[in-house]
Amino acid sequence: MIFIGILASIAAIGMLCWLLFTLAVFALPAFAGVTTGVWAYQTGAGWIGGIVVGLVAAALTFGIGQFLLAFVRPLWLRLAIAIVFVAPAALAGYHATHGIVKHTMPSDTWQIVFSVIGAIAVGVTAFVRVAAMAAPGPSGRGLARA
């Protein structure tokens, strides 16, 4: 019975890590949506109004990010937009990893080391996914050269 519990715990941790890596790109839109939804609720919009405002803000944040990545030309500006999306994902990766390792190792130093490694891994994954969302630049095929 204990063996099944251990296997189930490992499977649950693996599933949560997979979910974290899959949803890392959406950390900034989720943060914007939750923040805006809580603000709307506190100003008297009610539960439904807060949820609707939060969903609209999250969708707009994600849509504007994709639009900017698709149409902004300078590489440094594209990189800045990608970093805006990656930074909250890396922060979420740090805290998620820290939440897991604080239950498995007693040393605070090693908890922080593994949490930083987790943040880097999630940040790199989010960067790769954000870079994949960006439209590729013009290839130059079919253009007449002077």
Residue, then its C-alpha position, 0 to 999 in steps of 0.5 A: m500500500i505504501f508503494i502505491g502511495i509513493l508511485a501516486s505521489i511521483a505521478a502527481i508531481g510529474m503531472l504538475c510539472w508537465l502542467l507547469f511547463t505547458l502553461a508557463v507561457f500563460a503566466l503573464p496573462a493569468f496574472a493580469g487577468v486575476t489582478t484585473g478581476v480582483w480589482a473589478y470585484q473590489t470596485g463592486a462588479g460582483w463575482i460574475g463581473g470580476i470573472v468576465v473582466g478578468l477573462v477579458a483582460a487575460a485574453l487581451t494581454f495574450g492577444i496583444g502579446q501575440f500581435l506585438l510578436a508578430f508585427v514588431r520588426p526590431l529583434w531587440l524589441r521582440l526580445a523585450i516582449a518575450i522577456v516580459f512573458v518569460a519573467p512571470a513564468a520563471l517566477a512561477g517556476y521558482h515558487a512551484t519548484h520551491g513548494i515541491v523541494k521544501h517537503t523533500m529536503p531539509s537544507d534551505t541552501w539546497q532548496i534555493v539551489f533547486s528552486v533556481i534550477g527549476a526557475i531557469a528550466v521553466g523560464v527557458t521552456a517559456f522562452v522557447r514557446v514564446a519564440a515559437m509563437a512569434a511569426p518568422g521573418p521574411s525569407g526573401r523568397g520570390l522577391a526580385r533583387a536589384 
